[in-house]
Amino acid sequence: MGVQIAEQVGNENPYRVQHLLGRAQWDAEKLCQEVRQYGVEGLSEPGDIFTVDETGFLKQGNQSVGVQVQYYGTTGHLENCQVGVFLS
């Protein structure tokens, strides 16, 4: 996965992305504050809002991150799927 992300951001090799994903130390509270500030600065109208949504994706096999048998709302029962959480 690190190789594909590195390619998308224009890195010549995956080492920086692999470090970020696997070994970097994170201060979760500080990161949340920075992401929140970034988002708030983008809200320009009084009625603007953030929307958080989780969506399930049916999957075959187990090669994608987070794939496991779990409740899948579209079918109403347990499925082999992956869940993504989106902020817009």
C-alpha positions as CSV (number, residue, x, y, z in Angstrom):
1,M,0.0,0.0,0.0
2,G,2.8,2.4,0.8
3,V,4.2,2.1,-2.8
4,Q,0.8,3.2,-4.3
5,I,0.5,6.1,-1.9
6,A,4.1,7.2,-2.6
7,E,3.4,7.1,-6.4
8,Q,0.2,9.2,-6.0
9,V,2.1,11.9,-4.0
10,G,5.0,11.9,-6.4
11,N,7.7,10.3,-4.3
12,E,10.4,8.3,-6.1
13,N,10.3,5.5,-3.5
14,P,8.0,4.4,-0.7
15,Y,10.3,4.9,2.3
16,R,8.9,8.2,3.6
17,V,5.3,6.9,3.3
18,Q,6.2,3.6,4.9
19,H,7.8,5.4,7.8
20,L,4.7,7.6,8.2
21,L,2.3,4.6,8.1
22,G,4.3,2.2,10.2
23,R,6.9,3.8,12.5
24,A,6.1,7.5,13.0
25,Q,5.1,8.7,16.4
26,W,1.8,10.6,16.5
27,D,0.3,13.0,19.0
28,A,-3.3,12.2,18.3
29,E,-4.7,15.3,20.2
30,K,-2.4,17.7,18.4
31,L,-3.2,16.1,15.0
32,C,-7.0,16.4,15.7
33,Q,-6.5,20.1,16.6
34,E,-4.6,20.8,13.4
35,V,-7.1,19.0,11.2
36,R,-10.0,20.8,13.0
37,Q,-8.3,24.2,12.5
38,Y,-7.7,23.4,8.8
39,G,-11.3,22.5,8.3
40,V,-12.7,25.4,10.3
41,E,-10.7,27.8,8.1
42,G,-12.4,26.3,5.1
43,L,-15.9,27.0,6.4
44,S,-16.7,30.4,4.8
45,E,-20.5,30.7,5.1
46,P,-22.5,30.8,8.4
47,G,-24.5,27.7,7.4
48,D,-21.4,25.6,6.4
49,I,-21.1,22.2,8.2
50,F,-18.8,19.2,8.5
51,T,-20.4,15.8,7.6
52,V,-19.0,12.5,8.9
53,D,-20.2,9.4,7.2
54,E,-19.3,5.7,7.4
55,T,-19.8,3.5,4.5
56,G,-19.3,-0.2,4.0
57,F,-17.7,-1.9,1.0
58,L,-18.3,-5.6,0.2
59,K,-15.0,-7.4,-0.3
60,Q,-13.8,-10.7,-1.6
61,G,-10.8,-12.1,0.2
62,N,-8.8,-10.3,2.9
63,Q,-6.1,-8.4,1.1
64,S,-7.5,-4.9,1.8
65,V,-6.8,-3.1,5.1
66,G,-9.5,-3.7,7.7
67,V,-11.4,-6.4,5.8
68,Q,-13.2,-8.8,8.1
69,V,-16.6,-10.3,8.7
70,Q,-18.7,-7.5,10.2
71,Y,-22.3,-6.1,10.1
72,Y,-23.0,-4.6,6.7
73,G,-26.0,-2.3,6.8
74,T,-26.9,-2.6,3.1
75,T,-27.6,-6.3,3.4
76,G,-28.6,-6.3,7.0
77,H,-26.3,-9.1,8.1
78,L,-22.7,-10.1,8.6
79,E,-20.6,-9.9,5.4
80,N,-16.9,-9.9,4.5
81,C,-16.5,-6.1,4.1
82,Q,-14.4,-3.0,4.8
83,V,-15.7,0.2,6.5
84,G,-14.5,3.6,5.5
85,V,-15.2,6.8,7.5
86,F,-15.4,10.0,5.5
87,L,-15.3,13.7,6.6
88,S,-16.6,16.3,4.1
